[in-house]
Amino acid sequence: MIRVSVLYPKSEGATFDHEYYRTKHVPMAVNGWNPARTEIDKGLDGPYEAAVHFFFETADRFQACMALPVTGELMADLPNYTNIEAQIQVSEVVAS
């Protein structure tokens, strides 16, 4: 299982619309990529304002999703909810 985490670090002057992210942006990704599972975090304490975790069955499946047109649409949608530059972590889940 591959987990792709998109992390939004807190910083001075950062803006983030959690409602838009939860109701519009992440559903656009889920509808386009059809991941095995998705989790959305709203940071309460710690270095991140928010995060989303997409789970894919294989690395090949994840790579195929990155080539889909919806990926470009998602990138273009970023200014609609944040001015934070996201950090992306791709991991292999080795235990749960």
C-alpha positions in Angstrom: 0.0 0.0 0.0 1.3 3.5 -0.9 0.3 6.5 1.2 0.7 10.0 -0.4 0.6 12.7 2.3 0.1 16.3 1.2 1.1 18.5 4.2 0.5 22.2 4.6 3.0 23.8 7.0 1.9 26.6 9.3 3.6 29.9 8.7 3.2 33.6 9.3 0.5 35.1 6.9 -0.6 31.7 5.7 -4.3 31.3 4.7 -6.2 28.0 4.5 -9.9 27.5 3.8 -10.7 24.2 5.5 -14.3 24.1 4.4 -13.4 24.5 0.7 -10.6 22.0 1.0 -12.9 19.4 2.7 -16.0 19.9 0.5 -14.5 20.8 -2.9 -10.8 20.2 -3.4 -10.3 16.8 -1.8 -13.5 15.4 -3.3 -12.2 16.5 -6.8 -9.1 14.4 -6.1 -11.1 11.5 -4.9 -13.4 11.5 -7.8 -10.6 11.8 -10.3 -8.1 9.4 -8.7 -10.4 6.9 -6.9 -7.8 6.1 -4.2 -8.4 3.1 -1.9 -8.8 5.4 1.1 -8.5 9.1 2.0 -8.1 10.9 5.3 -8.2 14.6 5.9 -6.5 16.2 8.9 -7.2 19.7 10.4 -4.1 20.6 12.5 -4.9 21.6 16.0 -1.3 21.6 17.4 2.0 21.0 15.7 3.7 22.2 12.5 0.9 21.6 10.0 -2.3 23.6 9.3 -3.8 20.6 7.4 -2.9 17.4 5.6 -4.5 14.8 3.4 -3.5 11.2 3.0 -4.4 9.3 -0.1 -3.9 5.5 -0.1 -3.2 3.6 -3.4 -2.9 -0.1 -3.9 0.5 0.2 -5.7 3.1 2.7 -6.7 2.2 2.1 -10.3 -1.4 3.1 -9.6 -0.3 6.3 -7.9 2.0 7.2 -10.8 -0.9 6.6 -13.3 -3.1 9.0 -11.3 -0.4 11.7 -11.4 -0.7 11.6 -15.2 -4.5 12.1 -15.3 -5.9 15.5 -16.4 -7.5 16.0 -12.9 -4.0 16.4 -11.4 -3.5 19.6 -13.4 -7.0 20.8 -12.4 -6.1 20.2 -8.8 -2.9 22.2 -9.1 -4.9 25.1 -10.7 -7.4 24.9 -7.8 -4.7 25.6 -5.1 -5.3 29.4 -4.9 -8.9 28.8 -4.2 -8.1 27.6 -0.6 -4.5 28.3 0.4 -1.4 30.3 -0.2 0.7 27.6 1.5 3.3 25.7 -0.5 2.5 22.0 0.2 5.0 19.4 1.1 4.4 15.9 -0.3 5.5 12.6 1.3 5.2 9.3 -0.6 5.5 6.3 1.7 5.1 2.6 1.6 2.9 1.4 4.4 4.7 -1.5 6.0 2.4 -2.1 9.0 -1.0 -1.0 10.3 
